[in-house]
Amino acid sequence: PTFLGSKVFEDFPLEKLVPYIDWTPFFIAWELAGKYPNILSDGVVGESARQLFNDAQELLKDLIENKLLTASAIVGFWPAFSNGEDILVYEDESREKVAATFHHLRQQMNKPNKQPNFCLSDYIAPASTGLNDFLGGFVVSTGFGAEELAARYENANDDYNAILVKALADRLAEAFAEYLHEMVRKELWGYVTKESLSNEELIREKYQGIRPAPGYPA
C-alpha cells in the first residue's frame, strides 16, 4: 500500500460515481424484472422501465447540481497475518501489537470433487510464509441528506420521489464502493496500475482481488 492507517474522503463528488452505477438492482427494487440496459426495450416492462429511468435521471441531476446528498468514505490499510481461520491486524509494521482480530468461518457445505472449503483468512498470508501481508478496508456512504430529503417528499405526499431518493442513494453507495475499490487497486495500493475494465466487467467482478462485505455470506 502507498500508506498505512486510514484516509478520509469527505464530500466526494457524486458526479464521479454515476458511471459506476449498476442499474439492474435499481429496477429489481421496483419489481421490474430485467437486466439493464435491455430492460429499457423489453416488450413487457420496457415502457415502465423507461419512465422510471428518466425520472431517476432527472432526480439524480438535481441531487448532484444542488448537492442534496453528501458522499463520504474512509479507507485504510494495515499490516496483517492469518492464523488459522483468524486474521490478525497489527498497529504498525513492527507487527508486535495486535490491534484487532477478525474471526472468520470456513465454508461448511459439502463440495463435490474434493473442492476446498474457503475461509477469508486464506487470502492473507500467515507469518510462517515470511511474507509481510496487508489488509485493506473501507466504509462508504452516500446517504447523508437522504432521510431528510425523503421526509420532505413524504410530507408533501410524494411517496414516489421519497422512495426514488432512497433507491438512488442505495445505488450511489454501491457505486462509491466500486469506485473506491478501483482506486485502491490502481492507486492507493497500486497492485494493478494498468487495469482498464468496463463497468460491466466491474459488475462481473473481473478485477484482481476480492471485496467481501459484512452482512453477506462470504
N, CA, C and O of each residue as an XYZ file, in Angstrom:
872
protein
N       0.829     -1.212      0.000
C       0.000      0.000      0.000
C       0.862      1.259      0.000
O       2.006      1.235      0.453
N       0.310      2.352     -0.508
C       1.056      3.615     -0.539
C       1.048      4.316      0.809
O       1.798      5.271      1.013
N       0.206      3.853      1.740
C       0.199      4.406      3.097
C      -0.395      3.364      4.036
O      -1.063      2.428      3.596
N      -0.147      3.532      5.330
C      -0.767      2.697      6.351
C      -1.622      3.578      7.244
O      -1.371      4.777      7.370
N      -2.630      2.984      7.862
C      -3.590      3.781      8.608
C      -4.766      4.115      7.714
O      -5.015      3.416      6.732
N      -5.485      5.160      8.036
C      -6.708      5.483      7.302
C      -6.663      6.866      6.670
O      -5.937      7.755      7.115
N      -7.452      7.017      5.633
C      -7.587      8.290      4.922
C      -9.076      8.563      4.726
O      -9.846      7.660      4.399
N      -9.469      9.817      4.931
C     -10.881     10.195      4.860
C     -11.167     10.957      3.570
O     -10.405     11.843      3.183
N     -12.266     10.609      2.910
C     -12.761     11.343      1.745
C     -14.086     11.979      2.145
O     -15.077     11.276      2.342
N     -14.110     13.287      2.264
C     -15.324     13.991      2.662
C     -15.930     14.739      1.481
O     -15.210     15.288      0.646
N     -17.257     14.754      1.420
C     -17.983     15.465      0.369
C     -17.438     15.097     -1.008
O     -17.082     15.968     -1.802
N     -17.380     13.798     -1.277
C     -16.850     13.301     -2.542
C     -17.822     13.644     -3.671
O     -19.034     13.515     -3.496
N     -17.309     14.082     -4.830
C     -18.184     14.489     -5.945
C     -19.073     13.343     -6.444
O     -18.570     12.322     -6.912
N     -20.358     13.514     -6.346
C     -21.291     12.472     -6.775
C     -21.190     12.189     -8.268
O     -21.405     11.060     -8.709
N     -20.859     13.225     -9.046
C     -20.819     13.032    -10.497
C     -19.762     12.010    -10.914
O     -19.873     11.406    -11.980
N     -18.743     11.815    -10.084
C     -17.717     10.820    -10.397
C     -18.235      9.393    -10.205
O     -17.656      8.443    -10.731
N     -19.310      9.252     -9.461
C     -19.835      7.928     -9.142
C     -20.864      7.437    -10.153
O     -21.084      6.232    -10.282
N     -21.488      8.355    -10.864
C     -22.585      7.992    -11.773
C     -22.185      6.923    -12.790
O     -22.962      5.994    -13.009
N     -20.995      7.010    -13.429
C     -20.636      5.972    -14.404
C     -20.480      4.582    -13.789
O     -20.447      3.588    -14.515
N     -20.385      4.503    -12.481
C     -20.175      3.223    -11.802
C     -21.474      2.620    -11.273
O     -21.452      1.576    -10.621
N     -22.596      3.263    -11.546
C     -23.877      2.755    -11.048
C     -24.265      1.472    -11.777
O     -24.206      1.395    -13.005
N     -24.659      0.478    -11.006
C     -25.240     -0.749    -11.547
C     -26.757     -0.580    -11.477
O     -27.345     -0.633    -10.397
N     -27.376     -0.379    -12.621
C     -28.798     -0.042    -12.647
C     -29.724     -1.245    -12.519
O     -30.894     -1.073    -12.176
N     -29.244     -2.442    -12.779
C     -30.123     -3.615    -12.730
C     -30.799     -3.789    -11.367
O     -32.013     -3.985    -11.329
N     -30.064     -3.726    -10.239
C     -30.740     -3.841     -8.935
C     -31.725     -2.708     -8.667
O     -32.678     -2.877     -7.906
N     -31.498     -1.556     -9.290
C     -32.426     -0.433     -9.140
C     -33.808     -0.826     -9.643
O     -34.817     -0.567     -8.987
N     -33.843     -1.453    -10.815
C     -35.135     -1.867    -11.375
C     -35.745     -3.012    -10.568
O     -36.963     -3.083    -10.407
N     -34.905     -3.898    -10.068
C     -35.405     -5.003     -9.242
C     -36.105     -4.465     -8.000
O     -37.120     -5.008     -7.562
N     -35.548     -3.380     -7.432
C     -36.155     -2.774     -6.245
C     -37.568     -2.277     -6.529
O     -38.393     -2.170     -5.622
N     -37.837     -1.976     -7.791
C     -39.175     -1.518     -8.193
C     -39.990     -2.660     -8.797
O     -41.025     -2.437     -9.424
N     -39.506     -3.880     -8.595
C     -40.187     -5.086     -9.074
C     -40.349     -5.093    -10.586
O     -41.359     -5.553    -11.119
N     -39.333     -4.574    -11.266
C     -39.271     -4.642    -12.728
C     -38.139     -5.594    -13.086
O     -36.964     -5.273    -12.910
N     -38.501     -6.760    -13.585
C     -37.515     -7.797    -13.854
C     -36.866     -7.595    -15.213
O     -37.550     -7.420    -16.221
N     -35.549     -7.620    -15.229
C     -34.802     -7.469    -16.466
C     -33.454     -6.846    -16.212
O     -33.256     -6.158    -15.210
N     -32.526     -7.085    -17.115
C     -31.172     -6.580    -16.953
C     -30.986     -5.281    -17.731
O     -31.370     -5.183    -18.897
N     -30.400     -4.296    -17.079
C     -30.097     -3.024    -17.741
C     -28.910     -3.230    -18.689
O     -27.965     -3.929    -18.322
N     -28.925     -2.643    -19.907
C     -29.923     -1.716    -20.455
C     -31.061     -2.388    -21.232
O     -31.977     -1.713    -21.701
N     -31.000     -3.721    -21.368
C     -32.001     -4.408    -22.184
C     -33.422     -4.213    -21.672
O     -34.380     -4.270    -22.442
N     -33.553     -3.984    -20.370
C     -34.886     -3.824    -19.794
C     -35.618     -2.617    -20.380
O     -36.848     -2.583    -20.401
N     -34.864     -1.632    -20.851
C     -35.481     -0.417    -21.396
C     -36.236     -0.687    -22.694
O     -37.126      0.075    -23.070
N     -35.879     -1.767    -23.370
C     -36.561     -2.112    -24.621
C     -37.361     -3.402    -24.488
O     -37.771     -3.993    -25.487
N     -37.580     -3.832    -23.254
C     -38.330     -5.060    -23.013
C     -39.779     -4.901    -23.471
O     -40.391     -3.849    -23.280
N     -40.317     -5.957    -24.077
C     -41.667     -5.887    -24.613
C     -42.749     -5.807    -23.561
O     -43.857     -5.354    -23.848
N     -42.453     -6.236    -22.347
C     -43.455     -6.251    -21.279
C     -43.301     -5.060    -20.343
O     -44.263     -4.333    -20.094
N     -42.087     -4.860    -19.824
C     -41.889     -3.811    -18.802
C     -41.094     -2.620    -19.328
O     -40.768     -1.704    -18.573
N     -40.784     -2.635    -20.616
C     -39.928     -1.593    -21.179
C     -40.446     -0.177    -20.979
O     -39.682      0.715    -20.610
N     -41.723      0.037    -21.215
C     -42.283      1.388    -21.087
C     -42.189      1.887    -19.647
O     -41.798      3.029    -19.407
N     -42.546      1.037    -18.699
C     -42.456      1.417    -17.284
C     -41.010      1.647    -16.876
O     -40.710      2.566    -16.113
N     -40.114      0.808    -17.387
C     -38.695      0.940    -17.057
C     -38.127      2.245    -17.591
O     -37.349      2.911    -16.907
N     -38.508      2.615    -18.806
C     -38.010      3.859    -19.399
C     -38.501      5.072    -18.616
O     -37.740      6.007    -18.368
N     -39.769      5.055    -18.228
C     -40.319      6.172    -17.460
C     -39.610      6.295    -16.111
O     -39.255      7.395    -15.688
N     -39.409      5.172    -15.449
C     -38.720      5.170    -14.157
C     -37.279      5.640    -14.313
O     -36.781      6.413    -13.495
N     -36.620      5.177    -15.353
C     -35.222      5.550    -15.586
C     -35.103      7.043    -15.866
O     -34.196      7.703    -15.359
N     -36.014      7.573    -16.668
C     -35.989      9.012    -16.966
C     -36.225      9.840    -15.703
O     -35.569     10.860    -15.490
N     -37.158      9.400    -14.875
C     -37.410     10.101    -13.611
C     -36.174     10.050    -12.715
O     -35.834     11.027    -12.047
N     -35.517      8.908    -12.714
C     -34.313      8.749    -11.897
C     -33.200      9.665    -12.385
O     -32.463     10.235    -11.580
N     -33.076      9.807    -13.706
C     -32.039     10.680    -14.252
C     -32.291     12.137    -13.871
O     -31.356     12.871    -13.549
N     -33.545     12.548    -13.908
C     -33.882     13.929    -13.537
C     -33.582     14.189    -12.067
O     -33.008     15.221    -11.720
N     -33.965     13.261    -11.208
C     -33.718     13.433     -9.781
C     -32.225     13.358     -9.482
O     -31.718     14.108     -8.648
N     -31.523     12.460    -10.159
C     -30.083     12.331     -9.965
C     -29.368     13.630    -10.326
O     -28.454     14.064     -9.625
N     -29.793     14.240    -11.420
C     -29.225     15.527    -11.823
C     -29.461     16.581    -10.754
O     -28.574     17.380    -10.454
N     -30.654     16.581    -10.181
C     -30.994     17.536     -9.122
C     -30.153     17.285     -7.871
O     -29.678     18.229     -7.239
N     -29.972     16.019     -7.517
C     -29.166     15.665     -6.346
C     -27.738     16.173     -6.483
O     -27.139     16.649     -5.519
N     -27.199     16.063     -7.701
C     -25.812     16.459     -7.937
C     -25.670     17.975     -8.010
O     -24.823     18.562     -7.336
N     -26.506     18.603     -8.833
C     -26.371     20.049     -9.049
C     -26.643     20.854     -7.782
O     -26.015     21.889     -7.557
N     -27.564     20.388     -6.965
C     -27.934     21.135     -5.758
C     -27.333     20.546     -4.483
O     -27.663     20.955     -3.370
N     -26.436     19.567     -4.680
C     -25.717     18.962     -3.547
C     -26.671     18.545     -2.433
O     -26.486     18.901     -1.269
N     -27.688     17.788     -2.810
C     -28.707     17.357     -1.859
C     -28.292     16.110     -1.084
O     -28.858     15.813     -0.032
N     -27.316     15.390     -1.597
C     -26.740     14.242     -0.898
C     -25.243     14.458     -0.741
O     -24.605     15.097     -1.577
N     -24.694     13.922      0.333
C     -23.255     14.026      0.567
C     -22.650     12.631      0.631
O     -23.153     11.753      1.332
N     -21.566     12.439     -0.110
C     -20.850     11.165     -0.112
C     -19.556     11.305      0.679
O     -18.796     12.252      0.477
N     -19.312     10.370      1.570
C     -18.076     10.371      2.351
C     -17.597      8.938      2.528
O     -18.381      7.992      2.447
N     -16.291      8.791      2.773
C     -15.728      7.447      2.921
C     -14.457      7.495      3.758
O     -13.822      8.540      3.894
N     -14.105      6.356      4.307
C     -12.824      6.153      4.978
C     -12.215      4.886      4.402
O     -12.887      3.858      4.312
N     -10.943      4.951      4.012
C     -10.232      3.782      3.501
C      -8.941      3.624      4.291
O      -8.312      4.612      4.669
N      -8.553      2.389      4.537
C      -7.340      2.179      5.313
C      -6.642      0.876      4.974
O      -7.236     -0.037      4.401
N      -5.367      0.805      5.339
C      -4.551     -0.392      5.138
C      -3.766     -0.668      6.415
O      -3.284      0.250      7.077
N      -3.649     -1.951      6.745
C      -2.951     -2.326      7.964
C      -2.139     -3.605      7.745
O      -2.550     -4.472      6.973
N      -0.989     -3.729      8.419
C      -0.237     -4.984      8.376
C      -1.100     -6.115      8.936
O      -1.834     -5.916      9.904
N      -1.013     -7.287      8.335
C      -1.871     -8.390      8.775
C      -1.222     -9.740      8.494
O      -0.452     -9.892      7.545
N      -1.544    -10.702      9.324
C      -1.200    -12.105      9.120
C      -2.455    -12.929      9.377
O      -3.347    -12.513     10.117
N      -2.510    -14.094      8.760
C      -3.582    -15.027      9.105
C      -3.054    -16.028     10.120
O      -1.860    -16.322     10.172
N      -3.969    -16.539     10.916
C      -3.644    -17.576     11.902
C      -4.826    -18.527     11.944
O      -5.805    -18.293     12.653
N      -4.721    -19.610     11.171
C      -5.862    -20.496     11.032
C      -6.997    -19.780     10.329
O      -6.829    -19.306      9.205
N      -8.141    -19.696     10.969
C      -9.301    -19.026     10.374
C      -9.452    -17.595     10.873
O     -10.470    -16.949     10.622
N      -8.444    -17.102     11.576
C      -8.451    -15.721     12.075
C      -7.519    -14.845     11.247
O      -6.563    -15.334     10.643
N      -7.803    -13.556     11.224
C      -6.900    -12.572     10.626
C      -6.472    -11.616     11.731
O      -7.303    -10.978     12.376
N      -5.163    -11.529     11.939
C      -4.599    -10.642     12.951
C      -4.175     -9.344     12.283
O      -3.362     -9.357     11.359
N      -4.712     -8.242     12.737
C      -4.399     -6.925     12.184
C      -3.523     -6.187     13.197
O      -3.864     -6.087     14.376
N      -2.388     -5.671     12.718
C      -1.398     -5.067     13.613
C      -1.432     -3.546     13.564
O      -1.860     -2.947     12.577
N      -0.971     -2.936     14.652
C      -0.995     -1.477     14.753
C      -0.033     -0.815     13.783
O      -0.339      0.243     13.233
N       1.139     -1.432     13.563
C       2.134     -0.832     12.676
C       2.987     -1.936     12.068
O       2.751     -3.120     12.310
N       3.974     -1.542     11.282
C       4.771     -2.514     10.540
C       5.716     -3.337     11.407
O       6.295     -4.314     10.932
N       5.878     -2.957     12.661
C       6.676     -3.800     13.551
C       5.964     -5.123     13.825
O       6.599     -6.112     14.193
N       4.657     -5.136     13.647
C       3.812     -6.329     13.833
C       3.983     -6.923     15.234
O       3.944     -8.140     15.414
N       4.166     -6.068     16.191
C       4.338     -6.514     17.572
C       3.036     -6.482     18.360
O       2.825     -7.329     19.228
N       2.163     -5.525     18.077
C       0.926     -5.380     18.841
C      -0.280     -5.557     17.933
O      -0.431     -4.853     16.935
N      -1.134     -6.504     18.293
C      -2.345     -6.770     17.514
C      -3.406     -5.723     17.848
O      -3.790     -5.555     19.005
N      -3.866     -5.028     16.822
C      -4.902     -4.007     17.016
C      -6.297     -4.615     17.006
O      -7.194     -4.135     17.699
N      -6.476     -5.669     16.220
C      -7.793     -6.314     16.121
C      -7.630     -7.716     15.557
O      -6.689     -7.998     14.816
N      -8.548     -8.578     15.914
C      -8.584     -9.937     15.375
C      -9.951    -10.178     14.754
O     -10.983    -10.009     15.403
N      -9.940    -10.574     13.488
C     -11.187    -10.905     12.802
C     -11.337    -12.427     12.788
O     -10.494    -13.139     12.241
N     -12.408    -12.910     13.388
C     -12.677    -14.348     13.443
C     -13.608    -14.716     12.291
O     -14.715    -14.190     12.175
N     -13.143    -15.617     11.456
C     -13.929    -15.993     10.279
C     -14.335    -17.459     10.338
O     -13.759    -18.257     11.078
N     -15.319    -17.782      9.557
C     -15.845    -19.140      9.493
C     -15.531    -19.740      8.129
O     -15.744    -19.106      7.095
N     -15.028    -20.954      8.138
C     -14.769    -21.642      6.874
C     -16.089    -22.141      6.285
O     -17.011    -22.502      7.016
N     -16.160    -22.154      4.972
C     -17.362    -22.652      4.300
C     -17.708    -24.049      4.818
O     -16.827    -24.889      4.999
N     -18.989    -24.283      5.051
C     -19.422    -25.511      5.713
C     -20.027    -26.553      4.778
O     -20.201    -27.705      5.175
N     -20.349    -26.172      3.554
C     -21.049    -27.117      2.689
C     -20.128    -28.243      2.209
O     -18.906    -28.100      2.172
N     -20.750    -29.361      1.843
C     -20.004    -30.469      1.259
C     -19.892    -30.239     -0.241
O     -20.889    -30.292     -0.961
N     -18.677    -29.983     -0.707
C     -18.466    -29.694     -2.126
C     -18.072    -30.962     -2.876
O     -17.410    -31.840     -2.323
N     -18.487    -31.052     -4.146
C     -18.135    -32.237     -4.940
C     -16.685    -32.192     -5.406
O     -16.046    -31.140     -5.412
N     -16.187    -33.356     -5.795
C     -14.856    -33.484     -6.408
C     -13.737    -32.912     -5.538
O     -12.752    -32.378     -6.048
N     -13.899    -33.027     -4.234
C     -12.866    -32.596     -3.282
C     -12.487    -31.122     -3.440
O     -11.341    -30.739     -3.203
N     -13.448    -30.314     -3.837
C     -13.189    -28.880     -3.917
C     -13.004    -28.323     -2.508
O     -13.696    -28.740     -1.579
N     -12.070    -27.381     -2.347
C     -11.782    -26.864     -1.000
C     -12.881    -25.958     -0.470
O     -13.575    -25.287     -1.234
N     -13.029    -25.949      0.834
C     -13.913    -25.009      1.516
C     -13.077    -23.816      1.954
O     -12.166    -23.958      2.770
N     -13.381    -22.653      1.418
C     -12.545    -21.477      1.654
C     -12.953    -20.728      2.918
O     -14.067    -20.862      3.425
N     -12.003    -19.937      3.400
C     -12.217    -19.028      4.515
C     -11.547    -17.714      4.138
O     -10.536    -17.724      3.436
N     -12.082    -16.590      4.587
C     -11.483    -15.300      4.233
C     -10.031    -15.198      4.693
O      -9.242    -14.467      4.095
N      -9.677    -15.920      5.743
C      -8.287    -15.880      6.205
C      -7.328    -16.510      5.199
O      -6.123    -16.263      5.253
N      -7.855    -17.323      4.282
C      -6.999    -17.935      3.256
C      -6.376    -16.891      2.337
O      -5.370    -17.161      1.681
N      -6.966    -15.708      2.288
C      -6.485    -14.663      1.384
C      -5.401    -13.792      2.018
O      -4.890    -12.880      1.370
N      -5.044    -14.060      3.271
C      -3.979    -13.338      3.962
C      -2.879    -14.332      4.307
O      -3.161    -15.416      4.817
N      -1.631    -13.975      4.034
C      -0.515    -14.881      4.280
C      -0.265    -15.058      5.779
O      -0.325    -14.084      6.529
N       0.014    -16.287      6.224
C       0.403    -16.483      7.623
C       1.852    -16.056      7.839
O       2.626    -15.969      6.886
N       2.214    -15.793      9.086
C       3.574    -15.347      9.402
C       4.615    -16.372      8.976
O       5.747    -16.013      8.652
N       4.235    -17.649      8.974
C       5.183    -18.717      8.651
C       5.715    -18.639      7.229
O       6.743    -19.245      6.925
N       5.034    -17.902      6.348
C       5.493    -17.787      4.958
C       6.659    -16.819      4.815
O       7.378    -16.851      3.817
N       6.846    -15.959      5.811
C       7.878    -14.934      5.706
C       7.444    -13.735      4.891
O       8.227    -12.808      4.684
N       6.200    -13.742      4.422
C       5.679    -12.622      3.639
C       4.994    -11.613      4.560
O       4.236    -11.995      5.452
N       5.259    -10.350      4.346
C       4.578     -9.300      5.099
C       3.322     -8.883      4.344
O       3.382     -8.082      3.410
N       2.203     -9.425      4.751
C       0.953     -9.157      4.047
C       0.202     -7.993      4.707
O       0.539     -7.546      5.804
N      -0.821     -7.527      3.999
C      -1.607     -6.386      4.481
C      -3.087     -6.638      4.226
O      -3.459     -7.458      3.387
N      -3.907     -5.927      4.954
C      -5.357     -5.978      4.771
C      -5.867     -4.563      4.542
O      -5.480     -3.627      5.242
N      -6.732     -4.422      3.564
C      -7.334     -3.121      3.289
C      -8.826     -3.165      3.544
O      -9.447     -4.223      3.448
N      -9.399     -2.031      3.863
C     -10.839     -1.973      4.079
C     -11.357     -0.559      3.908
O     -10.603      0.406      4.032
N     -12.628     -0.440      3.628
C     -13.208      0.902      3.551
C     -14.685      0.875      3.917
O     -15.347     -0.162      3.862
N     -15.172      2.039      4.288
C     -16.588      2.256      4.579
C     -17.037      3.444      3.748
O     -16.369      4.478      3.733
N     -18.160      3.309      3.057
C     -18.665      4.406      2.228
C     -20.113      4.712      2.585
O     -20.842      3.850      3.074
N     -20.510      5.938      2.335
C     -21.918      6.333      2.472
C     -22.218      7.469      1.510
O     -21.432      8.404      1.356
N     -23.356      7.367      0.875
C     -23.865      8.483      0.068
C     -25.233      8.892      0.599
O     -26.021      9.532     -0.098
N     -25.500      8.511      1.846
C     -26.829      8.721      2.397
C     -26.998      9.954      3.253
O     -28.090     10.206      3.761
N     -25.924     10.743      3.427
C     -26.060     11.953      4.232
C     -26.992     12.935      3.520
O     -26.661     13.461      2.458
N     -28.136     13.170      4.107
C     -29.134     14.044      3.498
C     -30.302     13.294      2.893
O     -31.327     13.900      2.582
N     -30.167     11.981      2.718
C     -31.215     11.204      2.050
C     -32.495     11.137      2.875
O     -33.588     11.321      2.340
N     -32.369     10.876      4.166
C     -33.559     10.757      5.010
C     -34.320     12.075      5.076
O     -35.550     12.101      5.025
N     -33.567     13.171      5.192
C     -34.203     14.480      5.266
C     -34.942     14.811      3.975
O     -36.055     15.338      3.998
N     -34.302     14.492      2.839
C     -34.933     14.780      1.551
C     -36.158     13.896      1.342
O     -37.191     14.361      0.862
N     -36.039     12.620      1.703
C     -37.178     11.712      1.568
C     -38.339     12.172      2.447
O     -39.500     12.080      2.048
N     -38.025     12.665      3.638
C     -39.071     13.152      4.550
C     -39.795     14.355      3.966
O     -41.003     14.506      4.143
N     -39.053     15.211      3.268
C     -39.675     16.374      2.629
C     -40.689     15.931      1.585
O     -41.784     16.487      1.493
N     -40.318     14.927      0.799
C     -41.249     14.413     -0.212
C     -42.458     13.755      0.454
O     -43.591     13.924      0.005
N     -42.207     13.007      1.524
C     -43.308     12.337      2.221
C     -44.282     13.349      2.815
O     -45.497     13.156      2.777
N     -43.734     14.425      3.360
C     -44.591     15.468      3.934
C     -45.426     16.170      2.870
O     -46.469     16.755      3.160
N     -44.940     16.100      1.621
C     -45.687     16.680      0.503
C     -46.554     15.628     -0.188
O     -47.076     15.852     -1.280
N     -46.697     14.460      0.480
C     -47.493     13.346     -0.056
C     -46.965     12.840     -1.394
O     -47.725     12.380     -2.246
N     -45.643     12.935     -1.560
C     -44.998     12.453     -2.784
C     -44.165     11.216     -2.440
O     -42.937     11.269     -2.371
N     -44.868     10.109     -2.229
C     -44.178      8.878     -1.847
C     -43.270      8.359     -2.955
O     -42.241      7.739     -2.686
N     -43.658      8.615     -4.198
C     -42.864      8.133     -5.335
C     -41.440      8.674     -5.277
O     -40.483      7.903     -5.341
N     -41.291      9.986     -5.158
C     -39.957     10.570     -5.120
C     -39.241     10.276     -3.805
O     -38.011     10.248     -3.765
N     -39.992     10.059     -2.737
C     -39.373      9.673     -1.466
C     -38.667      8.329     -1.610
O     -37.538      8.149     -1.152
N     -39.351      7.394     -2.253
C     -38.755      6.077     -2.490
C     -37.619      6.182     -3.497
O     -36.597      5.508     -3.360
N     -37.797      7.028     -4.508
C     -36.782      7.198     -5.547
C     -35.482      7.741     -4.959
O     -34.399      7.306     -5.352
N     -35.575      8.675     -4.032
C     -34.381      9.219     -3.372
C     -33.607      8.111     -2.668
O     -32.388      8.002     -2.801
N     -34.338      7.293     -1.917
C     -33.682      6.216     -1.169
C     -33.060      5.189     -2.108
O     -31.976      4.671     -1.840
N     -33.746      4.899     -3.207
C     -33.224      3.935     -4.176
C     -31.955      4.458     -4.839
O     -31.008      3.701     -5.053
N     -31.933      5.745     -5.164
C     -30.744      6.338     -5.782
C     -29.592      6.427     -4.789
O     -28.439      6.209     -5.162
N     -29.884      6.742     -3.535
C     -28.835      6.786     -2.515
C     -28.201      5.409     -2.355
O     -26.988      5.297     -2.174
N     -29.016      4.369     -2.422
C     -28.516      2.996     -2.345
C     -27.603      2.679     -3.522
O     -26.526      2.113     -3.336
N     -28.024      3.039     -4.726
C     -27.217      2.765     -5.923
C     -25.910      3.567     -5.903
O     -24.867      3.063     -6.318
N     -25.966      4.795     -5.429
C     -24.760      5.625     -5.361
C     -23.776      5.068     -4.343
O     -22.565      5.139     -4.549
N     -24.287      4.513     -3.247
C     -23.401      3.911     -2.249
C     -22.665      2.714     -2.838
O     -21.462      2.558     -2.630
N     -23.384      1.872     -3.571
C     -22.739      0.728     -4.220
C     -21.739      1.201     -5.272
O     -20.672      0.610     -5.431
N     -22.088      2.270     -5.988
C     -21.177      2.826     -6.991
C     -19.922      3.378     -6.327
O     -18.823      3.250     -6.867
N     -20.082      3.992     -5.155
C     -18.939      4.538     -4.418
C     -18.000      3.411     -4.002
O     -16.781      3.553     -4.090
N     -18.560      2.297     -3.552
C     -17.738      1.140     -3.193
C     -16.962      0.640     -4.408
O     -15.784      0.300     -4.304
N     -17.632      0.598     -5.561
C     -16.963      0.151     -6.792
C     -15.849      1.113     -7.181
O     -14.750      0.692     -7.543
N     -16.143      2.409     -7.104
C     -15.161      3.438     -7.462
C     -13.955      3.370     -6.539
O     -12.814      3.399     -6.999
N     -14.207      3.278     -5.231
C     -13.109      3.298     -4.271
C     -12.272      2.030     -4.359
O     -11.052      2.073     -4.201
N     -12.926      0.903     -4.609
C     -12.178     -0.340     -4.772
C     -11.251     -0.255     -5.980
O     -10.115     -0.727     -5.929
N     -11.731      0.343     -7.060
C     -10.885      0.546     -8.233
C      -9.715      1.464     -7.896
O      -8.590      1.223     -8.334
N      -9.973      2.513     -7.123
C      -8.912      3.426     -6.710
C      -7.866      2.708     -5.857
O      -6.669      2.971     -5.972
N      -8.331      1.806     -5.008
C      -7.407      1.010     -4.193
C      -6.498      0.186     -5.090
O      -5.279      0.194     -4.918
N      -7.081     -0.521     -6.041
C      -6.302     -1.404     -6.908
C      -5.301     -0.632     -7.762
O      -4.165     -1.070     -7.942
N      -5.725      0.517     -8.286
C      -4.904      1.237     -9.264
C      -3.999      2.300     -8.654
O      -2.952      2.614     -9.220
N      -4.386      2.864     -7.500
C      -3.626      3.986     -6.943
C      -3.207      3.785     -5.490
O      -2.016      3.799     -5.182
N      -4.169      3.601     -4.602
C      -3.872      3.621     -3.173
C      -3.042      2.422     -2.735
O      -2.166      2.542     -1.879
N      -3.323      1.268     -3.324
C      -2.458      0.101     -3.125
C      -1.587     -0.067     -4.355
O      -0.388     -0.326     -4.260
N      -2.212      0.087     -5.506
C      -1.464      0.133     -6.754
C      -0.908     -1.188     -7.228
O       0.183     -1.225     -7.798
N      -1.628     -2.276     -7.010
C      -1.102     -3.569     -7.459
C      -1.539     -3.924     -8.877
O      -1.062     -4.907     -9.443
N      -2.443     -3.131     -9.457
C      -2.795     -3.298    -10.877
C      -2.971     -1.904    -11.477
O      -4.086     -1.503    -11.812
N      -1.885     -1.182    -11.608
C      -1.942      0.222    -12.033
C      -2.477      0.397    -13.453
O      -2.991      1.464    -13.790
N      -2.363     -0.634    -14.286
C      -2.782     -0.510    -15.681
C      -4.128     -1.174    -15.951
O      -4.489     -1.394    -17.107
N      -4.865     -1.490    -14.907
C      -6.184     -2.103    -15.089
C      -7.108     -1.180    -15.880
O      -7.152      0.027    -15.641
N      -7.838     -1.759    -16.817
C      -8.800     -0.989    -17.607
C     -10.027     -1.865    -17.851
O     -10.073     -2.631    -18.813
N     -11.019     -1.742    -16.971
C     -12.213     -2.572    -17.047
C     -13.446     -1.718    -17.312
O     -13.553     -0.595    -16.820
N     -14.365     -2.255    -18.084
C     -15.640     -1.577    -18.322
C     -16.512     -1.714    -17.076
O     -16.210     -2.510    -16.186
N     -17.592     -0.938    -17.014
C     -18.493     -1.043    -15.871
C     -19.111     -2.432    -15.795
O     -19.311     -2.966    -14.704
N     -19.410     -3.013    -16.940
C     -19.968     -4.367    -16.962
C     -18.964     -5.368    -16.394
O     -19.349     -6.286    -15.670
N     -17.689     -5.200    -16.716
C     -16.659     -6.094    -16.182
C     -16.481     -5.901    -14.682
O     -16.222     -6.861    -13.956
N     -16.620     -4.662    -14.215
C     -16.548     -4.409    -12.774
C     -17.708     -5.087    -12.055
O     -17.525     -5.687    -10.996
N     -18.904     -4.989    -12.634
C     -20.079     -5.618    -12.040
C     -19.895     -7.128    -11.965
O     -20.341     -7.768    -11.013
N     -19.233     -7.695    -12.977
C     -18.993     -9.143    -13.014
C     -17.751     -9.540    -12.224
O     -17.341    -10.701    -12.240
N     -17.155     -8.570    -11.535
C     -16.008     -8.799    -10.641
C     -14.827     -9.440    -11.369
O     -14.258    -10.428    -10.903
N     -14.470     -8.867    -12.516
C     -13.350     -9.375    -13.292
C     -12.006     -8.815    -12.826
O     -10.977     -9.064    -13.454
N     -12.015     -8.067    -11.734
C     -10.792     -7.465    -11.220
C     -10.006     -8.461    -10.358
O     -10.511     -9.520     -9.985
N      -8.764     -8.092    -10.056
C      -7.927     -8.907     -9.180
C      -8.267     -8.605     -7.724
O      -8.373     -7.441     -7.336
N      -8.438     -9.648     -6.922
C      -8.758     -9.458     -5.518
C     -10.238     -9.660     -5.241
O     -11.027     -9.901     -6.154
N     -10.606     -9.559     -3.967
C     -11.996     -9.739     -3.561
C     -12.432     -8.551     -2.708
O     -11.601     -7.821     -2.169
N     -13.747     -8.367     -2.595
C     -14.293     -7.288     -1.776
C     -15.450     -7.837     -0.932
O     -16.608     -7.500     -1.175
N     -15.139     -8.672      0.046
C     -16.204     -9.178      0.918
C     -16.766     -8.059      1.780
O     -16.048     -7.127      2.146
N     -18.038     -8.151      2.099
C     -18.691     -7.113      2.895
C     -19.414     -7.739      4.077
O     -20.090     -8.755      3.911
N     -19.289     -7.158      5.271
C     -20.034     -7.663      6.437
C     -21.533     -7.639      6.164
O     -22.056     -6.692      5.576
N     -22.211     -8.691      6.598
C     -23.649     -8.759      6.394
C     -24.047     -9.654      5.242
O     -25.229     -9.940      5.049
N     -23.056    -10.102      4.469
C     -23.321    -11.009      3.360
C     -22.583    -12.328      3.606
O     -21.546    -12.329      4.269
N     -23.093    -13.446      3.088
C     -22.322    -14.692      3.159
C     -21.011    -14.522      2.399
O     -21.007    -14.001      1.283
N     -19.922    -14.945      2.977
C     -18.621    -14.749      2.328
C     -17.749    -15.989      2.518
O     -16.613    -16.023      2.045
